[in-house]
Amino acid sequence: MIIQDILAGFLMISGVIFFLTTAIALLRFPDFFSRMHAASKCLVGGGISIIFGLIIQEGISPLSLRLLLLIIFLLITTPVVGHALTRSAYQYGYLGEMVQDDMKDMKTGNDSND
Amino acid sequence: MQLTVLILIVLFCAAISFYRLLSGPHVLDRIAAINAIGIMLLTVLVILGSLYGRALFIDVALVYGVLLFVDVLVMAKYFGSPDKSEEGNQ
C-alpha cells in the first residue's frame, strides 16, 4: 500500500535525522551535561522511530512482535543509562562551567542507594 | 535499496561518534560515546534482520541491548565514585 510506504519512509528518515543530531551533538558540544542532554533523548527518539518504521513496513508477523519488545526495552533502559552517567559525573565532580548548582547543599559524596 | 542507504547513514553517524570515543577528555565522555555507538549498531542489526527476513538477528539485537545496558550501568557506577576512578582517568 502507498500510505504504508510513505509512513514507514517518513519514520525512518526522522530516525536518521535523530541519529545525525546525536552524532553532531557528541562532536560539537563543549560540556558533558549538554552532550548527555542531546545524546540520551535523541538516541531514544532515533531508535524508536527506525524500529517503528520497520514494524509498519513489515505488518503483523512474529518478527514485528520482537521489534515491539525491542522498542519497550529501549524506552526503559536508555533513560536509566543517561541518568546513571550524569549522576556519576556530578558525584565525581566533572562539572564544567555551571551557572547555577541546585544540589550544592545536598550530600553527594556517599555511594549508597537512595 | 533504501534500507541499504539507511544502514550506510547510521554507520556514518557511528563513525562521527567514534571521534568522541577516541578523544574524550574524561572517561565518562568515552562511556557516553560507547552507549551511542552501541545503540546505533543495535539499530543496524535490526535493519539487517528486516532486510534479510531473519528473526535470529533481532534476537541477537535483544541480547546485545541487555549486555550493553548492564555494561554501561556497571561502568558508570564504578567510575562515578571519586576514590576509585583515579586509575581510569588520564
N, CA and C atoms of all chains as a GROMACS GRO file, in nm:
protein
  612
    1MET      N    1   0.084  -0.120   0.000
    1MET     CA    2   0.000   0.000   0.000
    1MET      C    3   0.087   0.125   0.000
    2ILE      N    4   0.034   0.230  -0.055
    2ILE     CA    5   0.116   0.350  -0.074
    2ILE      C    6   0.126   0.429   0.056
    3ILE      N    7   0.019   0.427   0.138
    3ILE     CA    8   0.021   0.503   0.264
    3ILE      C    9   0.118   0.439   0.363
    4GLN      N   10   0.121   0.305   0.360
    4GLN     CA   11   0.214   0.232   0.447
    4GLN      C   12   0.360   0.267   0.414
    5ASP      N   13   0.392   0.270   0.285
    5ASP     CA   14   0.529   0.301   0.244
    5ASP      C   15   0.567   0.444   0.280
    6ILE      N   16   0.473   0.537   0.260
    6ILE     CA   17   0.503   0.677   0.291
    6ILE      C   18   0.526   0.697   0.440
    7LEU      N   19   0.442   0.633   0.522
    7LEU     CA   20   0.455   0.647   0.668
    7LEU      C   21   0.585   0.582   0.717
    8ALA      N   22   0.617   0.464   0.662
    8ALA     CA   23   0.741   0.397   0.703
    8ALA      C   24   0.864   0.477   0.662
    9GLY      N   25   0.862   0.534   0.541
    9GLY     CA   26   0.975   0.614   0.497
    9GLY      C   27   0.992   0.741   0.578
   10PHE      N   28   0.879   0.803   0.613
   10PHE     CA   29   0.886   0.925   0.696
   10PHE      C   30   0.945   0.894   0.833
   11LEU      N   31   0.903   0.781   0.894
   11LEU     CA   32   0.956   0.746   1.027
   11LEU      C   33   1.104   0.713   1.020
   12MET      N   34   1.145   0.642   0.914
   12MET     CA   35   1.288   0.606   0.905
   12MET      C   36   1.375   0.730   0.880
   13ILE      N   37   1.328   0.824   0.797
   13ILE     CA   38   1.407   0.944   0.772
   13ILE      C   39   1.417   1.030   0.898
   14SER      N   40   1.307   1.036   0.976
   14SER     CA   41   1.315   1.113   1.101
   14SER      C   42   1.408   1.045   1.201
   15GLY      N   43   1.412   0.913   1.202
   15GLY     CA   44   1.505   0.843   1.290
   15GLY      C   45   1.649   0.868   1.253
   16VAL      N   46   1.678   0.873   1.122
   16VAL     CA   47   1.815   0.901   1.078
   16VAL      C   48   1.855   1.044   1.114
   17ILE      N   49   1.757   1.138   1.107
   17ILE     CA   50   1.787   1.276   1.146
   17ILE      C   51   1.816   1.285   1.296
   18PHE      N   52   1.742   1.205   1.376
   18PHE     CA   53   1.772   1.200   1.520
   18PHE      C   54   1.913   1.146   1.546
   19PHE      N   55   1.953   1.043   1.473
   19PHE     CA   56   2.087   0.987   1.493
   19PHE      C   57   2.195   1.086   1.450
   20LEU      N   58   2.170   1.160   1.340
   20LEU     CA   59   2.268   1.261   1.298
   20LEU      C   60   2.280   1.372   1.403
   21THR      N   61   2.165   1.407   1.467
   21THR     CA   62   2.169   1.506   1.575
   21THR      C   63   2.253   1.456   1.692
   22THR      N   64   2.238   1.327   1.725
   22THR     CA   65   2.320   1.270   1.832
   22THR      C   66   2.468   1.277   1.801
   23ALA      N   67   2.504   1.241   1.677
   23ALA     CA   68   2.646   1.239   1.640
   23ALA      C   69   2.705   1.379   1.641
   24ILE      N   70   2.632   1.477   1.585
   24ILE     CA   71   2.685   1.614   1.581
   24ILE      C   72   2.691   1.673   1.722
   25ALA      N   73   2.593   1.637   1.808
   25ALA     CA   74   2.597   1.686   1.946
   25ALA      C   75   2.715   1.628   2.022
   26LEU      N   76   2.743   1.499   2.002
   26LEU     CA   77   2.860   1.440   2.068
   26LEU      C   78   2.989   1.501   2.014
   27LEU      N   79   2.988   1.544   1.890
   27LEU     CA   80   3.110   1.600   1.832
   27LEU      C   81   3.132   1.744   1.875
   28ARG      N   82   3.026   1.826   1.884
   28ARG     CA   83   3.044   1.971   1.888
   28ARG      C   84   3.015   2.038   2.022
   29PHE      N   85   2.938   1.973   2.111
   29PHE     CA   86   2.901   2.044   2.233
   29PHE      C   87   3.019   2.054   2.329
   30PRO      N   88   3.031   2.165   2.403
   30PRO     CA   89   3.152   2.186   2.482
   30PRO      C   90   3.150   2.122   2.621
   31ASP      N   91   3.036   2.072   2.666
   31ASP     CA   92   3.020   2.035   2.806
   31ASP      C   93   2.966   1.893   2.815
   32PHE      N   94   2.995   1.824   2.925
   32PHE     CA   95   2.946   1.686   2.937
   32PHE      C   96   2.795   1.682   2.956
   33PHE      N   97   2.741   1.775   3.032
   33PHE     CA   98   2.597   1.771   3.060
   33PHE      C   99   2.516   1.805   2.936
   34SER      N  100   2.565   1.900   2.855
   34SER     CA  101   2.491   1.929   2.732
   34SER      C  102   2.504   1.816   2.631
   35ARG      N  103   2.620   1.748   2.632
   35ARG     CA  104   2.635   1.630   2.546
   35ARG      C  105   2.537   1.520   2.584
   36MET      N  106   2.525   1.495   2.716
   36MET     CA  107   2.432   1.390   2.760
   36MET      C  108   2.288   1.432   2.738
   37HIS      N  109   2.260   1.561   2.751
   37HIS     CA  110   2.125   1.614   2.727
   37HIS      C  111   2.081   1.586   2.585
   38ALA      N  112   2.172   1.608   2.487
   38ALA     CA  113   2.133   1.581   2.350
   38ALA      C  114   2.136   1.432   2.321
   39ALA      N  115   2.240   1.363   2.373
   39ALA     CA  116   2.263   1.225   2.330
   39ALA      C  117   2.154   1.130   2.378
   40SER      N  118   2.115   1.138   2.506
   40SER     CA  119   2.023   1.037   2.558
   40SER      C  120   1.885   1.048   2.494
   41LYS      N  121   1.832   1.170   2.483
   41LYS     CA  122   1.697   1.184   2.427
   41LYS      C  123   1.694   1.152   2.279
   42CYS      N  124   1.797   1.197   2.204
   42CYS     CA  125   1.793   1.171   2.061
   42CYS      C  126   1.820   1.024   2.029
   43LEU      N  127   1.894   0.953   2.118
   43LEU     CA  128   1.912   0.809   2.094
   43LEU      C  129   1.780   0.736   2.107
   44VAL      N  130   1.700   0.770   2.210
   44VAL     CA  131   1.569   0.706   2.226
   44VAL      C  132   1.480   0.736   2.105
   45GLY      N  133   1.478   0.864   2.063
   45GLY     CA  134   1.391   0.902   1.952
   45GLY      C  135   1.431   0.836   1.821
   46GLY      N  136   1.563   0.830   1.793
   46GLY     CA  137   1.608   0.769   1.669
   46GLY      C  138   1.582   0.621   1.661
   47GLY      N  139   1.616   0.548   1.769
   47GLY     CA  140   1.594   0.404   1.770
   47GLY      C  141   1.448   0.368   1.757
   48ILE      N  142   1.362   0.438   1.833
   48ILE     CA  143   1.220   0.408   1.830
   48ILE      C  144   1.160   0.441   1.694
   49SER      N  145   1.205   0.552   1.632
   49SER     CA  146   1.148   0.589   1.501
   49SER      C  147   1.184   0.486   1.395
   50ILE      N  148   1.312   0.444   1.392
   50ILE     CA  149   1.352   0.348   1.288
   50ILE      C  150   1.284   0.213   1.308
   51ILE      N  151   1.276   0.165   1.434
   51ILE     CA  152   1.215   0.034   1.458
   51ILE      C  153   1.064   0.039   1.433
   52PHE      N  154   1.001   0.152   1.464
   52PHE     CA  155   0.857   0.162   1.439
   52PHE      C  156   0.828   0.170   1.290
   53GLY      N  157   0.917   0.235   1.213
   53GLY     CA  158   0.902   0.233   1.068
   53GLY      C  159   0.917   0.094   1.011
   54LEU      N  160   1.010   0.014   1.067
   54LEU     CA  161   1.023  -0.125   1.021
   54LEU      C  162   0.900  -0.207   1.055
   55ILE      N  163   0.837  -0.180   1.171
   55ILE     CA  164   0.714  -0.251   1.208
   55ILE      C  165   0.603  -0.219   1.109
   56ILE      N  166   0.590  -0.091   1.072
   56ILE     CA  167   0.484  -0.052   0.978
   56ILE      C  168   0.510  -0.114   0.841
   57GLN      N  169   0.637  -0.122   0.800
   57GLN     CA  170   0.668  -0.183   0.672
   57GLN      C  171   0.645  -0.334   0.673
   58GLU      N  172   0.663  -0.395   0.790
   58GLU     CA  173   0.658  -0.541   0.798
   58GLU      C  174   0.514  -0.593   0.808
   59GLY      N  175   0.427  -0.519   0.876
   59GLY     CA  176   0.293  -0.571   0.902
   59GLY      C  177   0.292  -0.655   1.028
   60ILE      N  178   0.187  -0.733   1.048
   60ILE     CA  179   0.177  -0.815   1.169
   60ILE      C  180   0.240  -0.951   1.141
   61SER      N  181   0.348  -0.979   1.217
   61SER     CA  182   0.421  -1.105   1.199
   61SER      C  183   0.495  -1.132   1.330
   62PRO      N  184   0.552  -1.252   1.349
   62PRO     CA  185   0.635  -1.275   1.469
   62PRO      C  186   0.757  -1.184   1.476
   63LEU      N  187   0.809  -1.142   1.361
   63LEU     CA  188   0.925  -1.052   1.360
   63LEU      C  189   0.889  -0.915   1.416
   64SER      N  190   0.769  -0.865   1.382
   64SER     CA  191   0.731  -0.733   1.432
   64SER      C  192   0.696  -0.738   1.580
   65LEU      N  193   0.656  -0.855   1.631
   65LEU     CA  194   0.634  -0.868   1.777
   65LEU      C  195   0.765  -0.851   1.852
   66ARG      N  196   0.872  -0.911   1.797
   66ARG     CA  197   1.004  -0.894   1.862
   66ARG      C  198   1.052  -0.750   1.852
   67LEU      N  199   1.020  -0.683   1.740
   67LEU     CA  200   1.058  -0.542   1.727
   67LEU      C  201   0.986  -0.456   1.830
   68LEU      N  202   0.858  -0.491   1.859
   68LEU     CA  203   0.783  -0.417   1.961
   68LEU      C  204   0.844  -0.437   2.099
   69LEU      N  205   0.891  -0.561   2.125
   69LEU     CA  206   0.961  -0.589   2.251
   69LEU      C  207   1.088  -0.506   2.263
   70LEU      N  208   1.158  -0.490   2.150
   70LEU     CA  209   1.282  -0.411   2.149
   70LEU      C  210   1.253  -0.263   2.174
   71ILE      N  211   1.138  -0.212   2.123
   71ILE     CA  212   1.100  -0.073   2.149
   71ILE      C  213   1.075  -0.051   2.298
   72ILE      N  214   1.003  -0.145   2.362
   72ILE     CA  215   0.975  -0.132   2.506
   72ILE      C  216   1.105  -0.137   2.586
   73PHE      N  217   1.196  -0.224   2.542
   73PHE     CA  218   1.326  -0.235   2.610
   73PHE      C  219   1.407  -0.105   2.598
   74LEU      N  220   1.408  -0.046   2.478
   74LEU     CA  221   1.482   0.081   2.461
   74LEU      C  222   1.420   0.193   2.542
   75LEU      N  223   1.285   0.195   2.550
   75LEU     CA  224   1.219   0.300   2.629
   75LEU      C  225   1.252   0.289   2.776
   76ILE      N  226   1.274   0.166   2.826
   76ILE     CA  227   1.306   0.153   2.968
   76ILE      C  228   1.452   0.184   2.994
   77THR      N  229   1.544   0.127   2.913
   77THR     CA  230   1.684   0.126   2.956
   77THR      C  231   1.761   0.254   2.924
   78THR      N  232   1.731   0.322   2.813
   78THR     CA  233   1.818   0.435   2.776
   78THR      C  234   1.807   0.555   2.871
   79PRO      N  235   1.688   0.594   2.924
   79PRO     CA  236   1.688   0.699   3.026
   79PRO      C  237   1.757   0.659   3.156
   80VAL      N  238   1.753   0.528   3.189
   80VAL     CA  239   1.824   0.483   3.309
   80VAL      C  240   1.975   0.501   3.292
   81VAL      N  241   2.025   0.468   3.173
   81VAL     CA  242   2.169   0.484   3.146
   81VAL      C  243   2.210   0.631   3.149
   82GLY      N  244   2.126   0.717   3.089
   82GLY     CA  245   2.159   0.860   3.090
   82GLY      C  246   2.159   0.919   3.229
   83HIS      N  247   2.063   0.877   3.311
   83HIS     CA  248   2.058   0.926   3.449
   83HIS      C  249   2.178   0.878   3.529
   84ALA      N  250   2.217   0.752   3.510
   84ALA     CA  251   2.330   0.699   3.586
   84ALA      C  252   2.460   0.767   3.546
   85LEU      N  253   2.478   0.794   3.416
   85LEU     CA  254   2.602   0.860   3.371
   85LEU      C  255   2.610   1.003   3.425
   86THR      N  256   2.498   1.075   3.419
   86THR     CA  257   2.500   1.214   3.464
   86THR      C  258   2.519   1.223   3.615
   87ARG      N  259   2.458   1.129   3.687
   87ARG     CA  260   2.474   1.127   3.832
   87ARG      C  261   2.616   1.095   3.873
   88SER      N  262   2.680   1.002   3.801
   88SER     CA  263   2.818   0.973   3.839
   88SER      C  264   2.911   1.086   3.797
   89ALA      N  265   2.878   1.161   3.691
   89ALA     CA  266   2.960   1.278   3.658
   89ALA      C  267   2.947   1.384   3.765
   90TYR      N  268   2.827   1.402   3.822
   90TYR     CA  269   2.812   1.500   3.930
   90TYR      C  270   2.885   1.455   4.056
   91GLN      N  271   2.877   1.325   4.087
   91GLN     CA  272   2.944   1.276   4.208
   91GLN      C  273   3.095   1.282   4.194
   92TYR      N  274   3.143   1.262   4.072
   92TYR     CA  275   3.288   1.268   4.053
   92TYR      C  276   3.337   1.412   4.061
   93GLY      N  277   3.251   1.507   4.020
   93GLY     CA  278   3.294   1.645   4.021
   93GLY      C  279   3.336   1.694   3.884
   94TYR      N  280   3.296   1.622   3.779
   94TYR     CA  281   3.328   1.663   3.642
   94TYR      C  282   3.216   1.754   3.594
   95LEU      N  283   3.224   1.883   3.631
   95LEU     CA  284   3.109   1.969   3.616
   95LEU      C  285   3.118   2.063   3.498
   96GLY      N  286   3.237   2.109   3.464
   96GLY     CA  287   3.246   2.211   3.360
   96GLY      C  288   3.211   2.347   3.418
   97GLU      N  289   3.161   2.435   3.336
   97GLU     CA  290   3.123   2.568   3.383
   97GLU      C  291   2.974   2.570   3.410
   98MET      N  292   2.937   2.570   3.538
   98MET     CA  293   2.795   2.571   3.574
   98MET      C  294   2.753   2.712   3.612
   99VAL      N  295   2.633   2.750   3.569
   99VAL     CA  296   2.580   2.881   3.608
   99VAL      C  297   2.517   2.873   3.745
  100GLN      N  298   2.442   2.767   3.769
  100GLN     CA  299   2.372   2.753   3.897
  100GLN      C  300   2.378   2.608   3.939
  101ASP      N  301   2.403   2.582   4.067
  101ASP     CA  302   2.416   2.447   4.119
  101ASP      C  303   2.312   2.427   4.228
  102ASP      N  304   2.202   2.359   4.196
  102ASP     CA  305   2.094   2.345   4.293
  102ASP      C  306   2.120   2.235   4.394
  103MET      N  307   2.212   2.144   4.362
  103MET     CA  308   2.236   2.030   4.451
  103MET      C  309   2.358   2.052   4.538
  104LYS      N  310   2.395   2.179   4.561
  104LYS     CA  311   2.522   2.204   4.629
  104LYS      C  312   2.516   2.165   4.776
  105ASP      N  313   2.403   2.196   4.842
  105ASP     CA  314   2.395   2.171   4.986
  105ASP      C  315   2.340   2.033   5.017
  106MET      N  316   2.323   1.947   4.917
  106MET     CA  317   2.289   1.808   4.948
  106MET      C  318   2.418   1.730   4.969
  107LYS      N  319   2.403   1.612   5.030
  107LYS     CA  320   2.520   1.528   5.045
  107LYS      C  321   2.540   1.449   4.917
  108THR      N  322   2.658   1.463   4.855
  108THR     CA  323   2.679   1.397   4.728
  108THR      C  324   2.791   1.295   4.733
  109GLY      N  325   2.864   1.289   4.840
  109GLY     CA  326   2.981   1.203   4.839
  109GLY      C  327   2.951   1.056   4.863
  110ASN      N  328   2.837   1.024   4.926
  110ASN     CA  329   2.814   0.885   4.961
  110ASN      C  330   2.773   0.804   4.838
  111ASP      N  331   2.797   0.674   4.845
  111ASP     CA  332   2.768   0.587   4.732
  111ASP      C  333   2.651   0.495   4.761
  112SER      N  334   2.568   0.531   4.859
  112SER     CA  335   2.459   0.442   4.898
  112SER      C  336   2.343   0.455   4.800
  113ASN      N  337   2.254   0.360   4.806
  113ASN     CA  338   2.137   0.364   4.718
  113ASN      C  339   2.032   0.454   4.780
  114ASP      N  340   1.988   0.553   4.704
  114ASP     CA  341   1.881   0.637   4.754
  114ASP      C  342   1.774   0.647   4.648
  115MET      N  343   1.689  -0.142  -0.132
  115MET     CA  344   1.778  -0.033  -0.172
  115MET      C  345   1.779   0.078  -0.069
  116GLN      N  346   1.659   0.123  -0.027
  116GLN     CA  347   1.657   0.233   0.070
  116GLN      C  348   1.702   0.186   0.208
  117LEU      N  349   1.686   0.057   0.237
  117LEU     CA  350   1.736   0.007   0.365
  117LEU      C  351   1.888   0.004   0.366
  118THR      N  352   1.950  -0.021   0.250
  118THR     CA  353   2.097  -0.018   0.243
  118THR      C  354   2.149   0.124   0.266
  119VAL      N  355   2.081   0.223   0.206
  119VAL     CA  356   2.122   0.362   0.227
  119VAL      C  357   2.105   0.400   0.374
  120LEU      N  358   1.998   0.349   0.437
  120LEU     CA  359   1.974   0.375   0.580
  120LEU      C  360   2.086   0.319   0.666
  121ILE      N  361   2.129   0.196   0.634
  121ILE     CA  362   2.240   0.134   0.709
  121ILE      C  363   2.367   0.216   0.693
  122LEU      N  364   2.392   0.264   0.572
  122LEU     CA  365   2.515   0.342   0.550
  122LEU      C  366   2.513   0.474   0.627
  123ILE      N  367   2.396   0.540   0.633
  123ILE     CA  368   2.390   0.667   0.707
  123ILE      C  369   2.406   0.644   0.857
  124VAL      N  370   2.346   0.536   0.909
  124VAL     CA  371   2.359   0.510   1.053
  124VAL      C  372   2.504   0.473   1.087
  125LEU      N  373   2.571   0.400   0.997
  125LEU     CA  374   2.713   0.369   1.020
  125LEU      C  375   2.799   0.496   1.014
  126PHE      N  376   2.760   0.592   0.929
  126PHE     CA  377   2.832   0.720   0.924
  126PHE      C  378   2.816   0.796   1.056
  127CYS      N  379   2.694   0.792   1.115
  127CYS     CA  380   2.673   0.855   1.245
  127CYS      C  381   2.758   0.788   1.353
  128ALA      N  382   2.768   0.656   1.348
  128ALA     CA  383   2.852   0.585   1.445
  128ALA      C  384   2.999   0.622   1.427
  129ALA      N  385   3.041   0.647   1.303
  129ALA     CA  386   3.179   0.688   1.280
  129ALA      C  387   3.206   0.828   1.331
  130ILE      N  388   3.106   0.917   1.323
  130ILE     CA  389   3.123   1.051   1.381
  130ILE      C  390   3.133   1.041   1.533
  131SER      N  391   3.049   0.954   1.595
  131SER     CA  392   3.053   0.941   1.740
  131SER      C  393   3.182   0.875   1.788
  132PHE      N  394   3.251   0.803   1.700
  132PHE     CA  395   3.375   0.737   1.738
  132PHE      C  396   3.486   0.837   1.768
  133TYR      N  397   3.474   0.960   1.715
  133TYR     CA  398   3.573   1.063   1.746
  133TYR      C  399   3.570   1.096   1.894
  134ARG      N  400   3.449   1.103   1.954
  134ARG     CA  401   3.439   1.135   2.096
  134ARG      C  402   3.494   1.020   2.180
  135LEU      N  403   3.485   0.897   2.128
  135LEU     CA  404   3.544   0.783   2.199
  135LEU      C  405   3.696   0.792   2.199
  136LEU      N  406   3.754   0.839   2.088
  136LEU     CA  407   3.899   0.847   2.081
  136LEU      C  408   3.955   0.962   2.163
  137SER      N  409   3.889   1.080   2.159
  137SER     CA  410   3.949   1.198   2.218
  137SER      C  411   3.864   1.260   2.326
  138GLY      N  412   3.793   1.178   2.406
  138GLY     CA  413   3.717   1.235   2.514
  138GLY      C  414   3.809   1.283   2.624
  139PRO      N  415   3.784   1.401   2.682
  139PRO     CA  416   3.875   1.447   2.787
  139PRO      C  417   3.858   1.371   2.919
  140HIS      N  418   3.744   1.305   2.937
  140HIS     CA  419   3.721   1.231   3.061
  140HIS      C  420   3.671   1.092   3.024
  141VAL      N  421   3.676   1.000   3.122
  141VAL     CA  422   3.634   0.862   3.092
  141VAL      C  423   3.482   0.853   3.076
  142LEU      N  424   3.407   0.944   3.138
  142LEU     CA  425   3.260   0.939   3.123
  142LEU      C  426   3.217   0.981   2.983
  143ASP      N  427   3.296   1.069   2.917
  143ASP     CA  428   3.267   1.102   2.777
  143ASP      C  429   3.281   0.978   2.689
  144ARG      N  430   3.383   0.899   2.718
  144ARG     CA  431   3.403   0.777   2.639
  144ARG      C  432   3.290   0.678   2.662
  145ILE      N  433   3.240   0.670   2.788
  145ILE     CA  434   3.129   0.577   2.816
  145ILE      C  435   3.003   0.622   2.744
  146ALA      N  436   2.978   0.755   2.739
  146ALA     CA  437   2.861   0.806   2.666
  146ALA      C  438   2.873   0.777   2.517
  147ALA      N  439   2.995   0.790   2.462
  147ALA     CA  440   3.014   0.760   2.320
  147ALA      C  441   2.995   0.612   2.291
  148ILE      N  442   3.039   0.525   2.386
  148ILE     CA  443   3.020   0.380   2.369
  148ILE      C  444   2.871   0.347   2.369
  149ASN      N  445   2.794   0.415   2.455
  149ASN     CA  446   2.649   0.393   2.461
  149ASN      C  447   2.583   0.432   2.329
  150ALA      N  448   2.624   0.547   2.274
  150ALA     CA  449   2.564   0.593   2.148
  150ALA      C  450   2.599   0.499   2.033
  151ILE      N  451   2.726   0.456   2.025
  151ILE     CA  452   2.767   0.367   1.917
  151ILE      C  453   2.698   0.231   1.929
  152GLY      N  454   2.680   0.184   2.054
  152GLY     CA  455   2.613   0.056   2.074
  152GLY      C  456   2.469   0.058   2.029
  153ILE      N  457   2.396   0.166   2.060
  153ILE     CA  458   2.256   0.171   2.018
  153ILE      C  459   2.246   0.186   1.866
  154MET      N  460   2.342   0.260   1.805
  154MET     CA  461   2.338   0.270   1.658
  154MET      C  462   2.366   0.135   1.592
  155LEU      N  463   2.461   0.057   1.646
  155LEU     CA  464   2.488  -0.073   1.586
  155LEU      C  465   2.375  -0.172   1.612
  156LEU      N  466   2.305  -0.155   1.725
  156LEU     CA  467   2.184  -0.236   1.751
  156LEU      C  468   2.077  -0.208   1.646
  157THR      N  469   2.063  -0.080   1.610
  157THR     CA  470   1.967  -0.045   1.504
  157THR      C  471   2.009  -0.102   1.369
  158VAL      N  472   2.141  -0.105   1.342
  158VAL     CA  473   2.190  -0.165   1.218
  158VAL      C  474   2.157  -0.314   1.214
  159LEU      N  475   2.172  -0.383   1.329
  159LEU     CA  476   2.137  -0.526   1.336
  159LEU      C  477   1.988  -0.547   1.309
  160VAL      N  478   1.903  -0.458   1.362
  160VAL     CA  479   1.759  -0.472   1.342
  160VAL      C  480   1.723  -0.451   1.195
  161ILE      N  481   1.787  -0.349   1.130
  161ILE     CA  482   1.757  -0.324   0.989
  161ILE      C  483   1.806  -0.441   0.903
  162LEU      N  484   1.921  -0.501   0.939
  162LEU     CA  485   1.970  -0.618   0.863
  162LEU      C  486   1.876  -0.737   0.879
  163GLY      N  487   1.821  -0.756   1.000
  163GLY     CA  488   1.726  -0.864   1.022
  163GLY      C  489   1.599  -0.845   0.942
  164SER      N  490   1.554  -0.720   0.927
  164SER     CA  491   1.436  -0.696   0.846
  164SER      C  492   1.467  -0.702   0.696
  165LEU      N  493   1.593  -0.675   0.658
  165LEU     CA  494   1.631  -0.677   0.516
  165LEU      C  495   1.642  -0.820   0.466
  166TYR      N  496   1.703  -0.908   0.547
  166TYR     CA  497   1.718  -1.047   0.506
  166TYR      C  498   1.601  -1.134   0.547
  167GLY      N  499   1.509  -1.079   0.630
  167GLY     CA  500   1.393  -1.157   0.672
  167GLY      C  501   1.423  -1.265   0.773
  168ARG      N  502   1.529  -1.249   0.849
  168ARG     CA  503   1.564  -1.349   0.951
  168ARG      C  504   1.536  -1.293   1.089
  169ALA      N  505   1.464  -1.370   1.171
  169ALA     CA  506   1.431  -1.326   1.305
  169ALA      C  507   1.546  -1.349   1.402
  170LEU      N  508   1.647  -1.424   1.360
  170LEU     CA  509   1.759  -1.453   1.451
  170LEU      C  510   1.839  -1.328   1.482
  171PHE      N  511   1.849  -1.235   1.383
  171PHE     CA  512   1.926  -1.113   1.403
  171PHE      C  513   1.862  -1.027   1.512
  172ILE      N  514   1.728  -1.031   1.522
  172ILE     CA  515   1.661  -0.946   1.620
  172ILE      C  516   1.676  -1.005   1.760
  173ASP      N  517   1.684  -1.140   1.770
  173ASP     CA  518   1.717  -1.200   1.900
  173ASP      C  519   1.858  -1.160   1.943
  174VAL      N  520   1.950  -1.161   1.848
  174VAL     CA  521   2.087  -1.118   1.879
  174VAL      C  522   2.088  -0.972   1.923
  175ALA      N  523   2.004  -0.888   1.858
  175ALA     CA  524   1.998  -0.746   1.895
  175ALA      C  525   1.941  -0.729   2.036
  176LEU      N  526   1.843  -0.812   2.075
  176LEU     CA  527   1.788  -0.803   2.211
  176LEU      C  528   1.894  -0.837   2.315
  177VAL      N  529   1.968  -0.946   2.293
  177VAL     CA  530   2.072  -0.986   2.389
  177VAL      C  531   2.184  -0.881   2.394
  178TYR      N  532   2.215  -0.823   2.278
  178TYR     CA  533   2.318  -0.719   2.272
  178TYR      C  534   2.274  -0.594   2.348
  179GLY      N  535   2.145  -0.562   2.340
  179GLY     CA  536   2.093  -0.448   2.415
  179GLY      C  537   2.100  -0.470   2.564
  180VAL      N  538   2.066  -0.591   2.609
  180VAL     CA  539   2.074  -0.621   2.753
  180VAL      C  540   2.217  -0.612   2.802
  181LEU      N  541   2.311  -0.669   2.724
  181LEU     CA  542   2.452  -0.666   2.765
  181LEU      C  543   2.506  -0.524   2.767
  182LEU      N  544   2.464  -0.440   2.670
  182LEU     CA  545   2.510  -0.300   2.666
  182LEU      C  546   2.458  -0.223   2.785
  183PHE      N  547   2.332  -0.248   2.822
  183PHE     CA  548   2.271  -0.179   2.936
  183PHE      C  549   2.345  -0.211   3.066
  184VAL      N  550   2.368  -0.341   3.092
  184VAL     CA  551   2.437  -0.380   3.215
  184VAL      C  552   2.580  -0.328   3.216
  185ASP      N  553   2.645  -0.332   3.100
  185ASP     CA  554   2.783  -0.289   3.086
  185ASP      C  555   2.800  -0.140   3.120
  186VAL      N  556   2.717  -0.056   3.057
  186VAL     CA  557   2.729   0.088   3.079
  186VAL      C  558   2.690   0.125   3.221
  187LEU      N  559   2.590   0.055   3.277
  187LEU     CA  560   2.546   0.086   3.414
  187LEU      C  561   2.654   0.051   3.515
  188VAL      N  562   2.720  -0.064   3.497
  188VAL     CA  563   2.827  -0.102   3.590
  188VAL      C  564   2.946  -0.009   3.577
  189MET      N  565   2.979   0.031   3.452
  189MET     CA  566   3.092   0.124   3.434
  189MET      C  567   3.063   0.260   3.494
  190ALA      N  568   2.938   0.309   3.481
  190ALA     CA  569   2.904   0.439   3.540
  190ALA      C  570   2.907   0.431   3.691
  191LYS      N  571   2.864   0.320   3.748
  191LYS     CA  572   2.866   0.305   3.894
  191LYS      C  573   3.009   0.296   3.945
  192TYR      N  574   3.096   0.231   3.868
  192TYR     CA  575   3.233   0.212   3.914
  192TYR      C  576   3.314   0.342   3.903
  193PHE      N  577   3.306   0.409   3.788
  193PHE     CA  578   3.386   0.528   3.770
  193PHE      C  579   3.326   0.651   3.836
  194GLY      N  580   3.202   0.643   3.886
  194GLY     CA  581   3.139   0.759   3.945
  194GLY      C  582   3.186   0.788   4.085
  195SER      N  583   3.224   0.685   4.160
  195SER     CA  584   3.269   0.709   4.297
  195SER      C  585   3.408   0.771   4.293
  196PRO      N  586   3.432   0.880   4.371
  196PRO     CA  587   3.551   0.961   4.348
  196PRO      C  588   3.682   0.896   4.393
  197ASP      N  589   3.676   0.791   4.478
  197ASP     CA  590   3.802   0.735   4.525
  197ASP      C  591   3.858   0.630   4.430
  198LYS      N  592   3.768   0.565   4.350
  198LYS     CA  593   3.817   0.455   4.267
  198LYS      C  594   3.855   0.499   4.127
  199SER      N  595   3.810   0.618   4.085
  199SER     CA  596   3.819   0.647   3.943
  199SER      C  597   3.947   0.720   3.908
  200GLU      N  598   4.047   0.713   3.990
  200GLU     CA  599   4.171   0.782   3.956
  200GLU      C  600   4.250   0.707   3.850
  201GLU      N  601   4.240   0.573   3.850
  201GLU     CA  602   4.320   0.499   3.753
  201GLU      C  603   4.253   0.495   3.617
  202GLY      N  604   4.122   0.524   3.611
  202GLY     CA  605   4.056   0.525   3.481
  202GLY      C  606   4.070   0.658   3.411
  203ASN      N  607   4.095   0.762   3.488
  203ASN     CA  608   4.108   0.894   3.428
  203ASN      C  609   4.252   0.919   3.387
  204GLN      N  610   4.270   0.983   3.276
  204GLN     CA  611   4.408   1.009   3.234
  204GLN      C  612   4.434   1.158   3.231
   0.00000   0.00000   0.00000
